[in-house]
């Protein structure tokens, strides 16, 4: 039986790291002047690529870590630190500025579905690390399946928001987006600290 607390943690972690709401203005900036059909095709392709990447790391990430001699407790600590840095970026708006810099660097006639939409905006280092951490903490194949289903729901929510990107951006405005980003940053900071604590406990350093 899958614990609801674990599902809630998995969803909160992936949703905050991927940050579908924060991707809305960037998606609009990457698809200027495109029709609704063109935006739908780009968003769908980006989400498919991101799901493929996250699924691969979710299923094979721990095996790769074991092959190169990295234990899961060590990766939990490193992943927690990485997610904490991401949280700091969200709290101080550096993440938004960096993402906007990535979108500005792309020519407008370039197909942005694979880069930078799928990588690194959706399936970035934080999301990849989160998948490996969550799968490592899952209990049996049911837990692993649950993590991947949660990931699919998160990416699907990003695609839905891409479809309504224009009206949603006007509704929230820049101020609303910043408020939500900061709230999610606080949540991610707490979750990242919990990953570090779990890693230290799993390493046996606390006895």
PyMOL commands that set and color helices and strands:
alter all, ss='L'
color gray80, all
select helices_A, chain A and resi 4-18+20-30+36-67+72-91+94-104+113-122+125-137+140-163+165-203
alter helices_A, ss='H'
color red, helices_A
deselect
rebuild
show_as cartoon
